[in-house]
Amino acid sequence: MNFGQNLYNWFLSNAQSLVLMAIAVIGVYLGFKREFSKLIGFLVIALIAVGLVFNAAGVKDVLLQLFNKIIGA
C-alpha cells in the first residue's frame, strides 16, 4: 500500500469534478453580471486548468523533461 499514490489517485479523481463545478459556477456568475471581458479571460484560464487536471500524467512528463534539461541530470 503506497499512501502517496493512493492520495494522488483520490485527489485526481475528485479534482476533475471540483474543477468542472468551479468553472461552471464562476462562468455563470460572470455571465449574469455581464462581465464578458472577465469571462473571456476566465475561459482561457479554465481551458489551461482543464488541460492540467485531465492530463496530469502528460503534464508530469513534460515538466520532468523540462527539469532534466535545465538541471542536466
Helices and strands as residue ranges (DSSP letters): H 3-32, H 36-54, H 56-71
